[in-house]
Amino acid sequence: MKKFEEYLVRRIDKNKNLAGLLEYPSYVEIETVNACNARCPMCTINDWNRNYPVMKDNVFNKISDDLIGNKKHLKRVVLHRDGEPLIDKKLAPRIAKFKDNGINNTSIATNVSLLNEKRSREILEAGLGLIIMSIDSLKKDVFEKIRKRLIFEEVRDNAIKFFELRDKINPRCQVWVRMIRQESNYNEWEEYLSFWKKYASDQDRVYFHNIFNWGNQLENYKPMQESYEPNLPCVALWSLMVIFANGDVPLCNVDYNNKYPTGNVMKNSIKEIWHSKVMNQRREWHLKNKKTNITLCQGCNVWDEEFGEGYGAVGRDEKLVSPEYAAKVPIAQSAK
């Protein structure tokens, strides 16, 4: 048990003990919009069964007020989950609310297609702390095969322009450019890293990760392999809360259809849900090496330590990926 506790503290926050991690989530992902303008084959959108695309103001205000009141516990507020956050027309003022109330580390992940100059200026001026750009290839045919419905040149140019605007408007905003590596782009990494490093500053990241298996929920893709560390507890249960657009709280960010309901922020506070009986039961299973009691956790590779060495993401170690490291990491295989 002590080994597991040390592992969790090391992965999440070395300045806290296990009791400290349980006070309040360190990372909160708010799904302000549950919609996307792309149709990527490796994405969970192809399996969504939730129909509440945009978060209403009363839900957002309930969440944001709770977070602002507990900001001392937070490491990051993430204003996206599975959708494209720039579809949310209120994204900039929502970022600004956190910024104006002392929460500077907000982030979004975007497919970049809607990141025109107007939207870029809005979110930079609002005080965005981090933007993750999902750009999977520098080759038009490969990119558009992966990022269906998007146009490569528009995405590339939007990204380059954002770097320029960031340097002028909000230099503290970090930019992470990521490749979701798979069979079609596997051999591009060195060229990709070299290209995007030309625009990145010392605070930025250029990285890849492989296709997640999402707890074996997606039939189109086989797991990369069984979990690298199947006997260790998942850090998400001690660090991360996901809140869907209607206020529902699922098990974690892998539970995209809320198969394991945990609560709803319109009925209970974030802290009450975090300390709920159902959450504590799940944590106990993980600590006692019984996480297979949760079907979703069986073979899930999303939070594996091995991936954390290679790229930056919520709750993981953040390192710039070298070509040498990239060559060591296996890729996902699409199902034949």
C-alpha positions in Angstrom: 0.0 0.0 0.0 2.8 2.4 0.9 4.4 1.8 -2.5 1.2 2.7 -4.2 0.9 5.9 -2.1 4.4 7.0 -3.0 3.7 6.3 -6.7 0.6 8.4 -6.7 2.3 11.4 -4.9 5.2 11.2 -7.3 3.0 11.2 -10.4 0.6 13.9 -9.3 2.1 16.3 -6.8 5.3 15.7 -4.9 4.4 18.5 -2.5 1.3 16.6 -1.1 0.7 13.3 0.6 -2.2 11.0 -0.2 -4.5 12.8 2.2 -3.7 16.1 0.5 -4.5 14.7 -2.9 -7.9 13.7 -1.6 -8.8 17.2 -0.5 -9.9 18.4 -3.9 -9.1 17.5 -7.5 -5.9 19.0 -8.8 -7.2 19.0 -12.4 -10.8 19.7 -13.6 -11.9 19.2 -17.2 -15.0 21.1 -18.1 -16.8 20.0 -21.2 -18.3 23.4 -22.3 -19.3 21.9 -25.6 -19.9 18.3 -26.7 -19.6 18.7 -30.4 -16.9 18.6 -33.0 -16.5 19.7 -36.7 -14.1 16.9 -37.4 -14.6 13.1 -37.6 -11.3 11.5 -36.8 -11.4 7.7 -36.9 -9.6 7.2 -33.6 -11.8 9.6 -31.7 -14.5 8.7 -29.2 -17.0 11.0 -31.0 -17.9 8.1 -33.2 -19.3 6.3 -30.1 -20.9 9.2 -28.2 -24.5 8.6 -26.9 -24.8 11.9 -25.1 -27.0 14.7 -26.5 -26.4 18.0 -24.7 -23.9 19.8 -26.9 -23.4 23.1 -25.1 -23.0 23.8 -21.4 -25.6 26.3 -20.1 -24.5 29.4 -18.2 -26.1 28.2 -14.9 -24.1 25.0 -15.0 -20.9 26.7 -15.9 -21.4 29.4 -13.2 -22.0 26.7 -10.6 -18.8 24.9 -11.6 -16.6 28.0 -12.0 -17.8 29.5 -8.7 -16.9 26.2 -6.9 -13.5 26.1 -8.5 -12.7 29.8 -7.8 -13.6 29.2 -4.1 -11.1 26.3 -4.0 -8.4 27.6 -6.3 -5.6 26.9 -3.8 -6.0 23.2 -4.7 -6.0 23.5 -8.4 -3.1 23.0 -10.8 -5.1 23.4 -14.0 -8.7 24.1 -15.2 -9.2 22.5 -18.6 -12.0 24.0 -20.7 -12.6 21.0 -23.0 -13.2 17.3 -22.9 -14.1 15.4 -26.0 -15.5 18.2 -28.2 -13.9 21.1 -30.1 -13.8 23.9 -27.6 -13.8 26.7 -30.2 -17.3 25.8 -31.1 -18.3 27.4 -27.8 -18.9 31.0 -28.6 -18.6 31.9 -24.9 -15.2 30.3 -24.5 -13.2 33.6 -24.2 -15.4 35.1 -21.4 -15.3 31.8 -19.6 -11.5 31.8 -19.7 -11.6 35.5 -18.6 -13.7 34.6 -15.5 -11.1 32.3 -14.2 -8.3 34.7 -15.0 -10.1 37.6 -13.3 -10.5 35.5 -10.2 -6.9 34.4 -9.9 -6.9 31.1 -11.9 -4.3 31.6 -14.6 -3.6 28.1 -15.6 -6.5 27.4 -18.0 -6.1 25.2 -21.1 -7.9 23.9 -24.2 -7.0 21.3 -26.8 -8.1 22.1 -30.3 -8.0 20.7 -33.8 -7.0 24.3 -34.9 -9.4 24.5 -37.8 -11.5 27.2 -36.1 -8.5 29.1 -34.6 -8.6 32.0 -37.0 -7.1 35.4 -36.0 -10.3 36.7 -34.4 -10.7 33.7 -32.1 -7.0 33.6 -31.4 -7.0 37.2 -30.2 -10.1 36.6 -28.1 -8.7 33.7 -26.1 -5.2 35.2 -25.8 -6.6 38.5 -24.5 -8.9 36.5 -22.1 -5.8 35.1 -20.5 -5.5 31.5 -21.7 -2.6 29.7 -20.0 -2.1 26.7 -22.4 -3.3 25.6 -25.8 -2.8 22.1 -27.2 -2.9 21.9 -30.9 -3.7 18.5 -32.4 -2.0 18.3 -35.8 -1.2 14.8 -36.8 0.9 15.2 -40.0 2.7 17.7 -42.2 1.5 15.8 -45.3 -1.8 17.0 -46.7 -3.0 13.5 -47.7 -2.1 11.9 -44.4 -3.5 14.8 -42.3 -6.8 14.9 -44.1 -7.2 11.1 -43.9 -6.8 11.3 -40.1 -8.5 14.7 -39.5 -11.6 14.1 -41.6 -13.5 17.3 -42.7 -10.5 19.5 -42.0 -8.2 21.2 -44.5 -4.5 20.9 -43.9 -3.3 24.3 -45.1 -5.9 26.1 -43.0 -4.9 24.2 -39.8 -1.1 24.7 -40.4 -1.5 28.4 -41.2 -3.8 29.0 -38.2 -1.2 27.4 -35.9 1.7 29.4 -37.2 -0.3 32.6 -36.9 -1.3 31.7 -33.4 2.4 31.5 -32.4 2.9 35.0 -33.8 -0.1 36.5 -32.0 0.8 34.7 -28.7 4.2 36.4 -28.7 2.6 39.8 -29.0 -0.5 39.5 -26.9 0.0 36.9 -24.2 3.6 35.6 -24.1 2.9 33.5 -21.0 0.5 31.3 -22.9 2.1 27.9 -23.5 1.7 26.2 -26.9 1.9 22.4 -27.1 1.8 20.9 -30.6 1.0 17.2 -30.6 0.9 14.4 -33.1 -1.4 11.4 -32.3 1.0 8.8 -33.8 -0.4 5.9 -35.7 0.4 3.7 -38.7 -0.1 6.4 -41.3 2.2 9.1 -39.7 4.6 6.8 -37.8 7.7 7.7 -39.8 7.2 11.5 -39.7 8.3 12.3 -36.2 11.7 13.7 -36.9 10.5 16.0 -39.6 7.5 17.0 -37.5 9.6 17.8 -34.5 12.0 19.9 -36.5 9.2 21.9 -38.2 7.3 22.9 -35.1 10.4 23.6 -33.0 11.1 26.6 -35.3 8.0 28.3 -33.9 8.1 27.1 -30.3 9.7 29.0 -27.4 11.4 27.4 -24.4 8.1 27.1 -22.5 6.4 25.2 -25.3 6.2 21.5 -26.2 6.2 19.5 -29.4 5.2 15.9 -28.6 3.4 12.8 -29.7 1.3 10.2 -28.1 -0.1 7.0 -29.5 -3.7 6.2 -29.9 -5.4 5.4 -26.6 -7.5 2.3 -26.3 -10.1 4.2 -24.2 -10.6 1.2 -21.9 -11.1 -1.1 -24.9 -14.3 0.8 -25.8 -13.4 1.6 -29.4 -13.7 -1.3 -31.8 -11.8 0.4 -34.7 -8.5 0.2 -32.9 -6.8 -2.5 -31.0 -5.0 -1.7 -27.7 -1.4 -0.7 -28.2 -0.6 -3.4 -25.7 -1.8 -4.5 -22.3 -1.3 -1.8 -19.7 2.4 -1.1 -19.1 1.7 -1.1 -15.3 -1.5 -3.1 -14.8 -1.0 -3.5 -11.1 -0.6 0.1 -10.2 -3.5 2.4 -9.3 -4.6 5.0 -11.8 -3.6 8.5 -11.0 -6.9 9.9 -12.4 -8.8 8.8 -9.4 -6.6 11.0 -7.1 -6.1 14.0 -9.4 -8.8 14.5 -12.1 -12.5 15.3 -12.3 -14.3 15.5 -15.6 -17.6 17.4 -15.8 -19.8 17.0 -18.8 -21.9 19.7 -20.4 -25.0 18.8 -18.4 -23.1 18.7 -15.1 -22.7 14.9 -14.9 -19.4 13.6 -13.5 -18.2 10.3 -14.9 -15.6 7.9 -13.5 -12.7 9.7 -15.4 -11.8 11.1 -18.8 -12.0 7.6 -20.3 -15.6 7.2 -19.4 -16.9 9.3 -22.3 -20.4 7.9 -22.2 -20.8 8.1 -18.4 -21.1 4.3 -17.9 -19.9 4.8 -14.3 -21.8 7.8 -13.0 -20.3 9.6 -10.1 -22.5 12.6 -9.5 -23.8 15.8 -10.9 -22.5 19.3 -9.9 -26.0 20.7 -10.0 -26.9 18.4 -7.1 -23.7 18.3 -5.1 -20.5 20.3 -4.8 -17.3 19.2 -6.4 -15.8 18.4 -3.0 -18.8 16.3 -2.1 -18.5 14.3 -5.3 -14.8 13.9 -4.9 -15.3 12.5 -1.4 -18.4 10.4 -2.3 -18.8 6.8 -1.3 -18.6 5.6 -4.9 -15.3 7.4 -5.6 -13.7 6.1 -2.4 -14.8 2.6 -3.3 -13.1 2.8 -6.7 -9.9 4.2 -5.1 -9.9 1.3 -2.6 -10.1 -1.2 -5.5 -7.2 0.4 -7.2 -5.1 0.5 -4.1 -5.9 -3.2 -3.3 -5.0 -4.3 -6.8 -8.6 -5.0 -7.7 -9.2 -2.4 -10.4 -10.4 -5.1 -12.7 -13.6 -4.8 -10.7 -14.2 -1.9 -13.0 -14.5 -3.1 -16.6 -13.4 0.2 -18.0 -10.1 -0.1 -16.1 -9.2 -3.5 -17.5 -6.3 -3.0 -19.8 -6.8 0.8 -20.1 -3.5 2.4 -21.2 -4.5 6.1 -21.0 -2.6 6.9 -17.8 0.3 4.5 -18.1 3.6 5.7 -16.7 5.4 4.8 -19.9 3.4 7.4 -21.9 4.0 10.0 -19.3 7.7 9.9 -20.0 7.2 10.8 -23.6 4.8 13.7 -23.7 3.1 16.4 -21.7 -0.6 16.1 -20.8 -2.8 16.7 -17.8 -1.2 15.1 -14.7 1.7 13.6 -16.5 5.4 14.5 -16.6 6.2 16.9 -19.3 9.2 16.3 -21.5 10.1 17.3 -25.1 10.1 14.1 -27.1 13.3 13.4 -28.9 13.5 11.3 -32.1 15.5 8.7 -30.0 12.6 8.4 -27.5 10.0 8.2 -30.3 11.8 5.3 -31.8 11.4 3.2 -28.6 7.6 3.6 -28.2 5.3 1.2 -29.9 2.4 2.4 -32.0 -1.2 1.5 -32.0 -2.4 -0.8 -34.8 -5.7 -0.1 -36.5 -8.0 -3.1 -36.5 -8.0 -4.9 -39.8 
